[in-house]
């Protein structure tokens, strides 16, 4: 049985607020696409840590870092988020 952590991230755009749930690997895949397509700083994503990866404090710390990561991306694309980011954040469900 493999265990993996799902991060529940608060997203807010204007007056809209919702949560998204993703594994770290989903963030990593998103980041790889943004780095290659949009020239995002590859150091922006919090690093993947192996040791103690499921400890409660590390999970909480990474969750905060991932929230900051997403907020930073939203600031970088104030007019229109790249399609891959919009899809990741479920914009199509919440922002019309």
C-alpha angles and dihedrals in degrees: 000000000000119000122208133178121240115203118214107208128190113226123192127183117173106313093339120099130176142142131250127197120212140154118240089251089061090055090047092052091048091049094050090054093047093048092053099038103032103024093241114176104269090216092061095089115079109252123259107253121200105185114082090352094160099046111125096237093050091048091051092046093049091046089056091046091051090050089053089047092055093044089051090052091050090052090050091055104038097155104039128357116223112265093248090054094045090052092047090053093044091237090160089066099046114021119058 
